[in-house]
Amino acid sequence: MNGKQVSVGVLTKEWPPAIYGGAGVHVKELVSALSRESGVSTSVHCFGTPREDARGYELQPPYDQINPALQSLLIDSDMALNLGNVDIAHSHTWYTNFAGYLASKMHRIPHVITAHSLEPLRPWKAEQLGGGYVISSWVEKMCYEAADAIISVSDGMKADILKSYPSLNPEKIVTILNGIDTEKFSPQRNLAIEAKYGITSTYALFVGRITRQKGLAHLLRAWKEVPSNFALVLAAGSPDEPMVGAEVESLIAELKESRPNIVWIKEMLPHDELVALLSGAHVFVCPSMYEPLGIVNLEAMACETAVVASRVGGIPEVVVDGSTGILVTYGSDGNKFETELAEALTKVLSDQSLAEKYGKEGRKRAVSEFGWDKVAKRTIELYRSLI
């Protein structure tokens, strides 16, 4: 089988234009990189309406009103029926893991999972999914234990997988680091775009969904200790659930009472504006409480921007402390984390030469270590080892 064209069914919740997180970015870039390699073909199966480049799956009434976790299982069942003509099913996130699991049983094909996050390490998801969190946790455990191979996006993530699911054979977990397109993400500052959003001073930038995992509330509390002449730009939307959305909105309103330079962009930024704001930022900040890799840190580094991030998950495999930015230890003491986060941000914001040094080293690292061509080649090697 090693000389044969390998056909892969790529299973994902997110696909353009409906991409809202790092997993969706990963899938889009992986499929694009695989298309540039010989010996492999892909077909994409995603949630939502049909696309020209993917088969979409959506529920009709009354099934679109049931618990979201159960909706995912119904969609997955439909996906699995349409995977009889591929050599491998490759699923991303628990939302589609069950489709890969069913396809492996129904069509006797290998199932590969890319682990972007783990349900046991995101207990706050119970606030979003309610009883559905029990279902998502059960699905993930069952699918991981039955998968033929699991791709971990970092060594830190691999350790988390084995801690969460100790019965897994470590040999079936392969680390393939996330990639970055360093042509699409490159230094491209645009003062007109900064002006469009009212940015008039040196600024720190946060980009991410409003979810507890991203640690935005910690950043907002920490920012009170950062000198007021610096601006904070928040490209943050799509709250996971009302409670965290209300908390963030309240903290932003409180900051704005004493700070005129807090900019909140709620809508998803077009690519050119995202790159411009990443490039113009003096520092990019990632205060995550849990992050398997943190692809957005790579995007900032590729734009030649210094990074201040929490020392969790796979982030230390991307951001090199003291070289491409500063890592701040996240632990049970939230106040300590916020104080140290404020100190790190102030240090980089106050030192132009340090910010430039970190930015140049970050760009160099992104280009040399995280190309998508490397990700694609390693993924194809894994596919071929399974068939």
Buried (B, 14 or more C-beta within 10 A) or exposed (E): EEEEEBBBBBBBBBBBEBBEBBBBBBBBBBBEBBEEEEEBEBBBBBBBEEBEEBBBBBBEEEEEEEEBBBBBBBBBBBBBEBBEEBBBBBBBBBBBBBBBBBBBEBBEBBBBBBBBBBBEBBEBBBBBBBEBBEBBBBBBBEBBEBBBBBBBBBBBBBBBBBEBBEEBEEEBBBBBBBBBBBEEBBBBBBEEBBEEBEBEEBBBBBBBBBBBBBBBBBBBBBBBEBEEEBBBBBBBBBBBBEEBBEBBBEBBEBBEEEBEBBBBBEEBBEEEBBBBBBBBBBBBBBBBBBBBBBBBBBBBBBBBBBBBBBBBBBBBBBBBEEEBBBBBEBEEEBEEBBBBBBBBBBBBBBBEEBBBBBBBBBBBBBBEBBBBEBBBBBBBEBBBEBE
